[in-house]
């Protein structure tokens, strides 16, 4: 995991120049995916209450949001988590 590419960009608006840096989060493949899935499974099965979103996992683990969504869907298939709220922008999972 980690930062794959960091860029400093400048934006001009209304006479002001804003600098910000952006980066791509790393992709997960093979063993790394299974390792994170197992860690999440153990962590969430021990807790009494769980409320989690894909964005939260992506920020904590420094992975892409699409990978975090896939992790949560796998945990839902294993009946550890279930969807509490779902719309086109946000999915909230709670302990099953």
HELIX and SHEET records of a PDB file:
HELIX    1   1 UNK A   31  UNK A   46  1                                  16    
HELIX    2   2 UNK A   54  UNK A   61  1                                   8    
HELIX    3   3 UNK A   65  UNK A   77  1                                  13    
SHEET    1   A 2 UNK A   6  UNK A  13  0                                        
SHEET    2   A 2 UNK A  16  UNK A  23 -1                                        
SHEET    1   B 3 UNK A  51  UNK A  53  0                                        
SHEET    2   B 3 UNK A  91  UNK A  95 -1                                        
SHEET    3   B 3 UNK A  81  UNK A  86 -1                                        
END                                                                             
